[in-house]
Amino acid sequence: MFDNKITIFKYMENLGTFIHGIASTQALDSSGERIRISGIDDTNLTTDGVINWDHNNEQTSQIVGKILVSKKILDESDIENKHQRYFYEKIGKKPYLYVCAVLFDNFGHTGAKDLAAMYKFNEAVKSKDLKTVIGFSVEGSKLEKVKDEITRCIARKVSATITPCNKECVSQLVVDQDYIDELNKAFSKDELNNLFLKYEELSMDLKKADNSGKKPKLKDTIIPNQNKYKDKKSYTPESKVTAMGRTGMGTKDIAPGKDYKPKKTYQPNENPTAVKVGDRIMHNKKDSIGRTGYSIYNDPDTFKTDNKKYATVLKKKRGVPKGVDPDKQERCVRDVKAQGKDKTSAIKICNASLEKKYEGFDKVKEEAAKHGAKNPEAVAAAVGRKKYGKKRYNKMIQAGKPGGKKGKPAPGNKQKLGKAMDAGGGQGAPSTLTQGSALVKKSENYWDNYPKKQELVDFLSKKMPKLSKREILALAKTTVYKMEREKEELLKGLVNEK
């Protein structure tokens, strides 16, 4: 492509057409995302970043320029020249990513020549208030996202396109001759030589691929933020999609030849009987709380209604019985799967466990409250988990089977639970006893006189982080009670020996 270095270096005084503009702002783009400017890593842009045409990188004719300057403008203190200030004021003094680049038009690049002609047209009609033809769109990798905001990302390339995803990302021709002279000097001969050596190698690879019939593998073909389906309005439900669809800051292709069927939108007065994930139901104007359509009243958990104009059908979680917390079930399934169980078995085990747990927990809590317990939840937790275990204690209180270390029978009549505990039958931990009993008073006295309450609570919290504060307190009281009881038993034994 280039006979020798002289062919390259004779252009050093005038590299080509210079363009600059806004590569990214914090405005909401047409894909429903916004980028935090302070979270952009733009170091790659000035080292090996290039300008491509309309997000295409597969052919050398589509790589049309080299990025020379990249600068994050967060406020006025970041502005270095009048050109950066011009774009800063153009978008209302908001944060943006400034980019300046040079096109390859002076080196015989046909694609760059075409693009340079479009920029020159823009400059010629700027005084006539015509809409800018070309804008910028940043390409890269998404690292972190919070709701609709991309908080951390890496910018790798910038695309010149007539359909920028962010309408604030405009670009223009550089006409200031002083700035052009400064930019010409910014590019070293070694950098220019290396750039065109890479360009020539890429061209040779593409020619070999054309001759062999194989498509070359190109790196860093990351698609930026754009609408999921380009030119969506031009398709009908029976249309065939042959172009690539784009979404997010990664790639997601629509296979050529596949049917593309847009999501349906139902009006409030319709009776949709077979809505699908992604379908929209317009808001009912008579109801301002966000419920829309017929089906949403039958199954409101299936719909997302935070949009002011419509509700969106969501994918509903399956395998969660009524009365079971989905988040707790998810954590339980994860723990059970870690023990070697498959997902289906883990869901069955967790559902059975959580349903029994809630049933037994609520019954004991209700019974403890009837007997005047200060903290019914702590009572139920201690009874169900610490002394007998969830399953065993549920069986005890429901069937009256023998329980406890001493094998004393638990009462079949749950209303006699408090009296039976005081009498020693099915005796649980002290925190599970009812408020009026002598054992509870003794336990409270032990706790009140214990000098290191806070240290014990902190220790148990670190050892068992999944327990609630109430459960930790109940366990701490139980521990103190047992320690004091052991001391008393030891003293009694010593006295009896004497």
C-alpha positions in Angstrom: 0.0 0.0 0.0 2.9 2.4 0.9 6.1 2.0 -1.0 8.3 3.6 1.6 8.3 5.9 4.6 8.8 9.0 2.5 5.4 8.5 1.0 4.0 8.8 4.5 6.1 11.5 5.9 5.6 14.0 3.1 2.1 14.5 4.6 3.4 15.4 8.0 2.8 19.2 7.5 -0.9 18.5 6.7 -2.1 15.1 8.1 -5.7 15.5 6.9 -9.1 16.8 7.8 -9.5 17.5 11.5 -12.8 16.9 13.2 -13.9 17.4 16.8 -17.0 17.3 19.0 -18.9 15.6 21.8 -18.4 11.8 22.1 -20.6 11.4 25.2 -22.8 13.3 27.6 -24.9 12.3 30.7 -28.2 12.7 28.8 -30.5 9.7 28.4 -29.9 8.1 25.0 -32.4 6.3 22.8 -31.6 2.9 24.3 -32.8 4.1 27.7 -29.3 4.4 29.3 -27.1 7.3 30.4 -23.3 7.4 30.9 -21.6 9.0 33.9 -18.8 11.1 32.4 -16.6 10.9 35.5 -16.7 7.0 35.3 -15.4 6.8 31.7 -11.8 5.4 31.3 -10.7 7.2 28.1 -7.0 6.3 28.2 -7.3 4.0 25.2 -8.8 6.6 23.0 -5.5 8.6 22.5 -3.2 5.6 22.4 -4.9 3.2 19.9 -8.4 4.7 19.5 -9.7 5.2 16.0 -12.7 6.8 14.2 -14.9 4.3 12.3 -17.9 4.8 10.2 -21.3 3.9 11.7 -19.9 1.4 14.2 -18.3 -0.8 11.5 -14.8 -2.3 11.9 -14.8 -5.2 9.5 -13.2 -3.5 6.5 -10.3 -1.0 6.3 -12.5 1.4 4.3 -14.7 1.8 7.5 -11.7 2.8 9.7 -11.5 6.4 8.6 -9.4 8.3 11.2 -7.2 8.5 14.3 -8.2 10.1 17.7 -5.6 12.7 18.8 -7.3 14.4 21.8 -9.7 13.0 24.5 -10.7 15.1 27.5 -13.4 14.7 30.1 -14.9 18.1 30.8 -16.7 17.8 34.2 -16.8 21.6 34.9 -15.1 24.8 33.8 -11.9 24.0 35.6 -11.3 21.2 33.1 -11.5 23.4 30.0 -8.2 23.9 28.2 -9.1 25.9 25.1 -11.8 27.8 23.4 -13.0 24.8 21.4 -13.7 22.7 24.5 -15.5 25.8 25.9 -17.6 26.1 22.8 -19.0 22.5 23.1 -19.4 22.9 26.9 -21.7 26.0 26.4 -23.4 24.4 23.4 -25.0 21.6 25.7 -25.8 24.0 28.6 -22.5 23.7 30.6 -23.0 20.1 31.4 -20.3 17.3 31.7 -19.2 15.8 28.4 -16.3 13.9 26.7 -14.5 16.0 24.2 -12.7 14.2 21.3 -10.6 15.6 18.4 -9.4 13.4 15.5 -7.8 13.5 12.1 -9.2 11.7 9.0 -7.1 9.7 6.6 -8.3 11.6 3.5 -4.9 13.0 2.6 -3.5 9.5 2.4 -5.8 8.3 -0.4 -8.4 6.7 1.9 -11.6 6.7 0.0 -13.9 6.2 3.0 -12.2 9.1 4.8 -12.5 11.3 1.7 -16.3 10.6 1.7 -16.6 11.5 5.4 -14.5 14.6 5.0 -16.8 15.8 2.2 -19.8 15.4 4.6 -18.1 17.4 7.3 -17.2 20.2 4.8 -20.9 20.3 3.7 -21.9 20.7 7.4 -19.5 23.6 7.7 -20.8 25.2 4.6 -24.5 25.1 5.6 -23.9 25.9 9.3 -24.9 29.5 8.9 -28.2 28.5 7.3 -29.3 26.7 10.6 -29.6 23.3 8.9 -29.4 20.2 11.1 -25.9 18.7 11.5 -25.5 15.6 9.3 -22.9 13.7 11.4 -22.6 13.1 15.1 -20.3 11.0 17.4 -21.1 7.8 19.3 -18.6 6.2 21.8 -17.8 2.5 21.7 -16.4 0.5 24.6 -17.0 -1.9 27.4 -19.5 -1.5 30.3 -18.1 -2.3 33.7 -20.8 -1.2 36.1 -24.4 -0.1 35.8 -26.9 1.2 38.4 -30.5 1.2 37.1 -30.3 3.2 33.9 -26.9 4.8 34.5 -23.6 3.3 33.4 -21.4 4.4 36.2 -18.1 2.8 35.0 -17.0 2.0 31.4 -14.0 1.9 29.1 -14.1 4.0 25.9 -12.2 2.3 23.0 -13.3 3.9 19.8 -15.5 6.7 18.5 -17.9 6.3 15.6 -19.0 9.0 13.2 -22.6 8.3 12.3 -25.7 10.0 11.0 -27.8 8.3 13.7 -26.1 8.9 17.1 -27.8 7.2 20.0 -27.3 10.4 22.1 -28.6 13.4 20.2 -26.3 15.8 22.2 -23.2 14.1 20.7 -22.5 16.5 17.8 -19.3 16.8 15.7 -17.9 19.5 13.5 -15.0 20.3 11.2 -12.0 22.0 12.8 -11.5 25.4 10.9 -9.1 27.2 13.3 -5.8 27.2 11.5 -3.8 27.7 14.7 -5.4 24.7 16.3 -4.8 22.7 13.1 -1.1 23.5 13.2 -0.9 22.5 16.9 -2.6 19.2 16.1 -0.3 18.5 13.2 2.7 18.8 15.5 1.1 16.5 18.1 1.6 13.4 16.0 5.1 12.0 16.0 6.6 10.3 13.0 7.0 7.0 14.8 3.3 7.0 15.8 2.2 7.7 12.3 4.5 5.0 10.8 3.2 2.4 13.3 -0.4 3.3 12.6 -0.1 2.8 8.9 1.9 -0.4 9.3 -1.0 -1.8 11.3 -3.4 -0.4 8.6 -1.4 -2.2 5.8 -1.3 -5.5 7.8 -5.0 -5.4 8.3 -5.6 -4.8 4.6 -3.4 -7.8 3.7 -5.3 -10.0 6.1 -8.6 -8.9 4.6 -7.4 -9.6 1.0 -6.2 -13.1 2.1 -9.6 -13.8 3.7 -11.4 -12.7 0.5 -9.2 -15.1 -1.6 -9.7 -18.0 0.8 -13.4 -17.4 1.3 -13.0 -17.2 5.1 -14.0 -14.3 7.2 -11.1 -12.7 9.2 -11.4 -12.5 13.0 -11.0 -8.9 14.1 -10.6 -8.0 17.8 -12.3 -5.2 19.7 -15.5 -5.3 17.7 -17.6 -4.0 20.6 -20.9 -2.4 19.7 -21.9 0.7 21.7 -25.1 1.9 23.1 -27.8 2.0 20.4 -31.4 1.1 19.9 -32.0 -2.6 20.2 -33.5 -2.7 16.7 -32.2 -0.2 14.2 -34.9 1.4 12.0 -37.5 -0.5 13.9 -40.4 1.3 12.3 -39.5 0.1 8.8 -40.2 -3.6 9.8 -43.5 -5.4 9.8 -44.3 -8.5 11.8 -43.5 -10.7 8.8 -40.3 -8.8 7.8 -36.9 -10.5 7.7 -34.1 -8.9 9.6 -30.7 -9.0 7.8 -28.9 -6.2 9.7 -27.3 -6.5 13.1 -29.2 -5.3 16.1 -27.4 -3.5 18.9 -28.0 -3.2 22.6 -25.9 -2.1 25.6 -22.1 -1.8 25.4 -21.7 -5.4 24.2 -22.8 -7.3 21.2 -26.1 -8.9 20.6 -27.0 -10.0 17.1 -30.3 -10.8 15.4 -29.6 -13.8 13.1 -30.2 -12.9 9.5 -33.4 -14.4 8.1 -35.2 -14.7 11.5 -38.7 -13.3 11.8 -38.8 -10.0 13.8 -42.0 -9.5 15.6 -42.4 -6.2 17.6 -43.8 -6.3 21.1 -47.6 -5.7 21.3 -49.2 -2.7 22.9 -52.6 -3.1 24.4 -55.0 -0.3 25.1 -56.7 0.1 28.6 -60.1 -1.1 27.3 -58.7 -4.2 25.7 -59.0 -7.7 27.2 -55.6 -9.3 26.6 -55.8 -13.0 27.3 -52.2 -14.1 26.2 -49.8 -11.3 27.0 -46.1 -12.1 26.6 -42.9 -10.8 28.3 -42.2 -7.3 26.9 -45.8 -6.5 25.9 -47.0 -3.1 27.0 -50.4 -2.1 28.4 -51.3 1.6 28.2 -52.4 3.3 31.4 -56.1 3.6 32.3 -56.8 7.3 32.5 -59.5 6.7 35.2 -56.9 5.2 37.5 -53.9 7.3 38.5 -52.0 4.7 40.5 -50.5 2.9 37.5 -52.8 -0.2 37.1 -53.6 -0.7 33.5 -55.7 -3.0 31.4 -57.8 -6.0 32.3 -55.1 -8.6 33.1 -53.0 -6.3 35.4 -55.8 -6.4 37.9 -55.8 -10.2 37.9 -52.1 -10.6 38.2 -50.4 -7.3 39.3 -47.1 -9.0 40.3 -46.5 -9.8 36.7 -46.3 -6.2 35.6 -43.8 -3.3 36.0 -45.8 -0.1 36.4 -43.1 2.6 37.1 -43.5 4.1 33.7 -46.0 7.0 33.4 -47.4 5.9 30.1 -47.6 2.1 30.1 -47.0 -1.1 32.1 -44.5 -3.7 30.9 -45.1 -7.5 31.2 -42.3 -9.1 33.2 -41.0 -12.6 33.5 -42.6 -14.0 36.7 -40.6 -16.0 39.2 -41.7 -19.6 39.3 -41.4 -22.2 42.0 -42.1 -19.8 44.9 -45.2 -21.0 46.9 -47.6 -18.6 48.5 -46.2 -17.4 51.9 -42.6 -18.0 51.0 -40.2 -15.0 50.7 -38.6 -15.3 47.2 -35.4 -13.7 48.4 -35.0 -16.1 51.3 -35.8 -19.0 48.9 -33.1 -17.8 46.5 -30.5 -17.7 49.3 -31.6 -21.1 50.6 -31.4 -22.7 47.1 -27.9 -21.3 46.6 -26.8 -22.8 49.9 -28.4 -26.2 49.2 -26.9 -26.3 45.7 -23.5 -25.7 47.2 -23.9 -29.0 49.1 -24.2 -30.9 45.8 -28.0 -30.9 45.2 -29.4 -30.1 41.8 -31.6 -27.0 41.4 -34.9 -28.8 41.2 -34.2 -30.8 44.4 -32.9 -27.6 46.1 -36.1 -25.7 45.4 -38.2 -28.6 46.8 -36.1 -28.8 49.9 -36.2 -25.0 50.5 -39.9 -24.6 49.9 -40.7 -27.4 52.3 -38.3 -26.0 54.9 -39.5 -22.4 54.6 -43.2 -23.3 54.6 -42.8 -25.4 57.8 -40.6 -22.7 59.4 -43.1 -20.0 58.8 -46.0 -22.1 60.0 -44.3 -23.3 63.2 -42.7 -19.9 63.9 -46.0 -18.0 63.6 -47.8 -20.5 65.8 -45.2 -20.3 68.6 -44.9 -16.6 68.4 -48.7 -16.2 68.7 -48.8 -18.6 71.7 -45.9 -16.8 73.4 -47.7 -13.5 72.9 -50.8 -14.9 74.6 -48.7 -15.8 77.6 -47.3 -12.3 77.9 -43.8 -12.8 76.6 -41.8 -9.6 76.2 -40.4 -10.6 72.8 -42.6 -13.2 71.1 -40.4 -13.3 68.0 -37.3 -14.1 70.0 -39.2 -16.7 71.9 -40.3 -18.5 68.7 -36.8 -18.2 67.2 -35.1 -19.7 70.3 -37.7 -22.5 70.5 -37.7 -23.4 66.8 -34.0 -23.2 66.1 -31.8 -23.3 69.2 -33.2 -26.0 71.4 -34.9 -28.6 69.2 -34.5 -27.5 65.6 -37.3 -26.4 63.3 -38.8 -29.7 62.2 -38.6 -31.4 65.5 -40.2 -28.7 67.5 -43.0 -28.3 64.9 -43.8 -31.9 65.4 -43.7 -31.5 69.2 -46.2 -28.7 69.4 -48.5 -30.1 66.8 -48.6 -33.8 67.8 -47.5 -33.7 71.5 -44.6 -36.1 70.9 -41.8 -36.5 73.5 -39.1 -33.9 73.2 -36.2 -32.3 75.0 -33.0 -33.8 76.2 -34.7 -35.5 79.1 -37.4 -37.0 76.9 -40.3 -35.3 78.8 -43.5 -35.1 76.7 -44.5 -31.9 75.2 -48.1 -30.9 75.7 -50.5 -31.7 72.9 -52.6 -28.8 73.9 -50.6 -25.7 72.8 -52.5 -23.4 75.2 -50.8 -25.3 78.1 -47.4 -24.7 76.6 -46.3 -22.0 79.1 -47.4 -24.0 82.2 -45.7 -27.1 80.8 -42.4 -25.2 80.4 -42.5 -24.0 84.0 -43.1 -27.5 85.1 -40.2 -28.9 83.0 -42.1 -30.7 80.3 -40.6 -30.1 76.9 -38.5 -27.4 78.5 -36.8 -25.0 76.1 -34.2 -22.3 76.4 -34.9 -19.6 79.0 -35.6 -16.9 76.5 -38.5 -19.1 75.3 -40.3 -19.2 78.6 -43.2 -17.0 79.4 -42.9 -13.7 81.2 -44.6 -14.7 84.4 -42.6 -17.8 85.2 -39.9 -18.1 87.9 -37.4 -19.3 85.4 -37.8 -16.3 83.2 -37.3 -14.0 86.2 -34.2 -15.9 87.2 -32.9 -15.7 83.6 -33.5 -11.9 83.4 -31.7 -11.5 86.7 -28.7 -13.4 85.4 -28.7 -11.2 82.3 -29.1 -7.9 84.2 -26.1 -8.8 86.5 -23.9 -10.1 83.7 -21.0 -7.5 83.3 -20.1 -8.2 79.7 -23.4 -8.0 77.8 -22.2 -6.0 74.9 -19.0 -8.0 74.3 -21.1 -11.2 74.2 -23.6 -9.7 71.8 -20.8 -8.4 69.5 -19.1 -11.8 69.6 -22.2 -13.7 68.6 -23.1 -11.2 65.9 -19.7 -11.8 64.2 -20.0 -15.6 64.5 -23.6 -15.7 63.3 -24.1 -12.8 60.9 -27.3 -14.2 59.4 -29.2 -14.0 62.7 -31.3 -10.9 63.5 -30.6 -8.6 66.4 -33.5 -10.1 68.3 -32.3 -13.7 67.7 -28.7 -12.7 68.8 -30.1 -11.1 72.0 -32.2 -14.3 72.8 -29.1 -16.4 72.2 -27.0 -14.2 74.4 -29.5 -14.5 77.3 -29.7 -18.2 76.8 -25.9 -18.5 76.9 -25.6 -16.5 80.1 -28.4 -18.5 81.7 -26.7 -21.8 80.9 -23.4 -20.5 82.2 -24.9 -19.4 85.5 -26.9 -22.6 85.8 -23.7 -24.7 85.3 -22.0 -22.7 88.0 -24.9 -23.3 90.4 -24.9 -27.1 89.6 -21.2 -27.2 90.2 -21.5 -25.5 93.5 -24.3 -27.8 94.5 -22.1 -30.8 93.6 -19.3 -29.5 95.7 -21.6 -28.8 98.7 -23.0 -32.4 98.4 -19.5 -33.9 98.3 -18.7 -32.1 101.6 
